[in-house]
Amino acid sequence: MLPQVLEDLSAALARRALSAPTRESREQAERLRTHVDSYLLPRASDLAAPLFVVILGSTGSGKSSLFNALARRAVSPSGLLRPTTRHPVALAHPDDSIDIHPDLLVVSDRAAPKGLVIVDSPDFDSVEQHNRQLALDLLEKADLVIFVTTVTRYADQVPWLVLDRARQRGVPLLMVINRMPVDIQDRTEVLADYRELLERGGLDNQGAFGDLEVVSVAEGALDPERDALGAEPISPISSAIEKLRSDDAARRAVARRGLITALEGLPGGVEQIADETEKEQQATAALLEEVDRAYERGLRKLLDEVESGDFLRSEVLQQWLDFVRAGPLARFLAEGVGKIAATIRNLFRTEPPPPAPPVREAAFSDLVASARRHADDAARASSSTWSGEPLGDRALADRPDLLAAGGDFDERLRESLASWGEAIGSEIATLGQQRKAWAQAASVGLNVLGTSAMIAVFVHTGGLTGTEVGIGAATAFLNQKLLEAIFGEANVAAFVKRARSRLTELLSEAFQRDQARFAAAVGPMEKDLPATLRRLAHEARAGAMTL
């Protein structure tokens, strides 16, 4: 049960890291996920697995000298100036199977304590970022930390940042303060000061075997043959390691204690991530609401222009009006529906090809231009609202294309309009076939009738009688009369309503596609993620009771 909860928590933290908008929030989630994957989950799955003991310390603190002393031979080179490319070195018994870190150099030694893996980590204050990160990663994996500092460095800020993470984790500690003054009084004062700092930092109850012991190593207490600290000064550390080596129950107790403490502290660490996620989601939602409003305004203005036909240039309307008024069509309108079939047949036999394709393409171009203008306005308004907001500024910096409508806006809208126009033609053909008396006429004149139907969607009479002045009114009146004469008033009204509804849908889809770029810029948002993180963290803590 507990391993499954931890696997689910790791997956949730991975999703958080993937969706986090800043490097800091990504690293925070990844750091905790590393802790879950590399320590909590393996240890919860097997309390009897080898105990992972990590020696941590700053540059020149004596970590490697301590490591060599515990190994009883020179394994890790020591020195005040450490190579910045060094790998962490682990001492392990060959019977112990370990898979801790890809950068870890494992020294297999049958003389090494079985059931323990002792690691000399890189300096956590290394000038090399990779080394610093390695040291922190190893801290997340540790069952026990031996923390090494010096008389001149124990109060520095960086060691205490690392110790604070150890406190949050609840990992058992053994403390070593190296290069202590030889004078007993001076040494006593340093130890008292260090213990006070440890107590103030909340670390006094984190000793590996009860009270937190601080091992003092005097300046010059070295074993040069082994490149190590002297055996006598570090005997408390050696005794602790020997106890763990020889006592399975003691090893299991340390492992259980560290795991339980880490699980109990898990909700606190997760809460910070969940709270930050929640705040970012709220800020993101507010930004996207502004985008919604901007694009809704733009679409509404566009649909108003479509409803009134205002987007059409007067020369496009004039071209169609001249055609409808010309020759046989004018006679047909004057003579009435009784002679419609013969009139239209004569029209297409005697007149040159009508200007349907040019008019249709010109109308589509006008509509695309109008849509583009309103989409540009919506994008600019959205970008302006986002500017100055941290999440918005980051999105705009990565996506300068958000300052206007998308580059493929026009092309995709043209494709949609072409499909819409084809659908109008198909419906006109079907409608003509249903009116048997004029099926031939509708079939012959499909190009004209399809364009006429499209124009009817863009401009309509709206109660006009044809006496009003204006090219739009005149075009709407004559165009509608032509369609009604062929298909009937009720059929035309129903057809126009359906076609306009489909046009509204495709224009809405075009604006939604363009608007979606803003949501993509801020990344996916799993609304339930904060609650999921909190729930899993509390379930994991409850699982500690089963250990």
ABEGO torsion letter per residue (X at the ends): XAAAAAAAAAAAAAAAAAABABAAAAAAAAAAAAAAAAAAAAAAABAABBBBBBBBEBBGAGAAAAAAAAAGBBABBBEABBBAABBBBBBBBAABBBBABAABBBBBBAABBBGBBBBBBBBAABABAAAAAAAAAAAAABABBBBBBBAAAAABAAAAAAAAAAAAAGBBBBBBBBGBBABAAAAAAAAAAAAAAAAAAGAAAABABEBBBBBBBBBGBBBAAAGBBBAAAAAAAAAAAAAAAABAAAAAAAAAAAAAAAAAAAAAAAAAAAAAAAAAAAAAAAAAAAAAAAAAAAAAAAAAAAAAGAABBAAAAAAAAAAAABEAAAAAAAAEAAAAAAAAAAAAAABBBBAAAAAAAAAAAAAAAAAAAAAAAAAAAAAAAABGBAAAAAAAAABAAAABBBAAAAAAAAAAAAAAAAAAAAAAAAAAAABAAAAAAAAAAAAAAAAAAAAAAABBAGGBAGABBEAAAAAAAAAAAAAAAAAEAAAAAAAAAAAAAAAAAAAAAAAAAAAAAAAAAAEBBBAAAAAAAAAAAAAAAAAAAAX
